[in-house]
Amino acid sequence: MSIDIIKTIGELDKLELDIYIGKRSPEILENQEGGLLKVLRALPATTCLALNGPPIDQAIYDLCVELRGEHENIVALRRLTISKLLQLYAGPGHNRLTVLPSGIYVGEPEDLSNCWDFEKGEMKPNQQILYSINSFGTRAMYLAFKEFDKILRAFQQPLS
């Protein structure tokens, strides 16, 4: 059986983003569709920069440098990211980074959900982002999860 990890991560990104912005209920994590995401959310997460320099805002780049390394899990990483963003920016639009299973992206979660085509890596046509930021949609960091490939295979095995 062939496993398309890239497609699976993309689907997990979409599900995580939908839960995060309230389009889907967190209760989905308790059924088969959300089971893999629930497991993934519990795994230790390691981050590394996806950029060689700061084509994004310098403050955002510096924050990403600070976030490099191991984290308890993706939820803890999101909380840490948001708390650090709140120290940098006040008011609406402070959440300028979005933590997803495939990485940390530049932009508000709602803007990314509504305006960014992750498959094409570009803006969706005729969309306007609410909170403008340099390099919107850029993946600033990659995330890796320990044992993810083994867990993914286990989830894709047919039930006996």
C-alpha positions in Angstrom: 0.0 0.0 0.0 1.4 3.4 -1.0 1.2 6.2 1.5 1.0 9.7 0.1 2.4 11.6 3.1 2.3 15.0 1.3 -1.4 14.6 0.6 -2.1 13.4 4.1 -0.2 16.3 5.7 -2.2 18.7 3.5 -5.5 17.2 4.6 -4.3 17.4 8.3 -3.4 21.1 7.7 -6.9 21.8 6.4 -8.6 20.0 9.2 -6.4 21.7 11.8 -7.0 25.1 10.3 -10.8 24.5 10.1 -10.9 23.5 13.8 -8.7 26.4 14.8 -10.9 29.1 13.1 -14.1 27.4 14.2 -15.3 26.0 10.8 -15.3 22.5 12.3 -15.8 21.3 15.9 -12.9 19.9 17.9 -15.2 16.9 18.5 -14.1 15.7 15.1 -10.9 14.6 16.8 -12.9 11.8 18.5 -14.0 10.1 15.3 -12.1 8.3 12.6 -11.7 11.4 10.4 -9.9 13.3 13.1 -8.1 10.4 14.8 -4.8 10.9 13.0 -4.8 14.6 13.8 -5.5 13.8 17.5 -2.5 11.5 17.6 -0.4 14.0 15.8 -1.3 16.8 18.2 0.1 14.7 21.1 3.5 14.0 19.5 6.6 16.0 20.2 7.2 18.6 17.5 10.5 19.8 16.2 10.7 23.1 14.2 13.4 24.4 11.8 13.5 27.4 9.6 12.2 27.1 6.1 13.9 30.4 5.1 17.6 31.3 4.6 17.0 34.9 5.4 14.3 37.3 6.4 12.1 37.9 3.3 9.4 38.2 5.9 9.2 41.0 8.5 12.4 41.1 10.6 10.4 40.8 13.9 8.6 37.7 12.6 11.8 36.2 11.3 13.5 36.8 14.7 10.6 35.1 16.4 10.9 32.1 14.1 14.6 31.8 15.0 13.6 31.9 18.7 11.0 29.1 18.1 13.5 26.6 16.5 13.9 23.3 18.3 11.8 20.8 20.1 8.4 21.4 21.6 6.1 19.3 23.8 3.5 19.1 20.9 1.9 21.3 18.2 -0.7 22.7 20.7 2.1 23.9 23.1 4.0 25.3 20.1 0.9 27.3 19.0 0.4 28.6 22.5 4.0 29.7 22.7 3.8 31.3 19.3 0.7 33.3 20.1 2.0 34.4 23.5 5.2 35.7 21.8 3.2 37.4 19.1 1.1 39.2 21.7 4.3 40.6 23.1 5.2 42.0 19.7 1.8 43.2 18.4 -1.3 44.6 20.2 -4.8 44.5 19.0 -6.5 42.8 16.0 -4.2 41.1 13.6 -1.6 40.2 16.3 -1.7 36.5 15.3 0.6 36.9 12.3 1.8 33.3 12.3 -0.3 30.2 11.9 0.9 26.8 13.3 -0.2 23.8 11.2 1.1 20.2 10.9 3.2 21.0 7.9 4.8 24.1 9.4 4.3 27.7 10.6 2.9 30.0 7.9 2.9 33.8 7.7 -0.6 35.2 8.1 -3.7 35.1 10.3 -5.4 31.7 10.4 -8.7 33.1 9.0 -6.9 34.9 6.2 -5.0 31.8 5.3 -8.2 29.7 5.3 -10.1 32.2 3.2 -7.4 33.5 0.9 -4.5 31.1 0.5 -4.4 28.1 -1.9 -1.9 25.8 -0.1 -1.7 23.3 -3.1 -0.8 26.1 -5.6 1.2 28.2 -3.1 -0.6 31.4 -4.1 -3.5 33.6 -3.3 -7.0 32.4 -4.3 -8.5 34.6 -7.0 -10.6 37.6 -5.9 -9.7 37.5 -2.2 -8.7 40.3 0.1 -6.8 39.5 3.3 -7.9 41.4 6.4 -4.5 41.8 8.0 -1.9 42.6 5.5 1.6 41.3 6.2 4.8 40.9 4.1 5.2 37.5 2.5 1.6 36.3 3.3 1.3 32.5 2.9 5.0 31.9 3.1 6.0 28.8 5.1 8.5 30.3 7.7 9.2 27.0 9.5 8.9 23.3 9.0 7.5 20.9 11.6 8.5 17.3 12.1 6.9 14.8 14.4 8.7 11.8 15.9 7.5 8.5 14.7 4.9 10.1 12.4 5.6 7.8 9.4 5.0 4.7 11.6 1.8 6.1 13.0 0.5 7.1 9.6 1.1 3.5 8.3 -0.8 2.1 11.3 -3.7 4.4 10.5 -3.8 3.2 6.9 -3.8 -0.5 7.7 -7.1 -2.2 7.0 -9.0 -3.2 10.1 -9.2 -7.0 10.6 
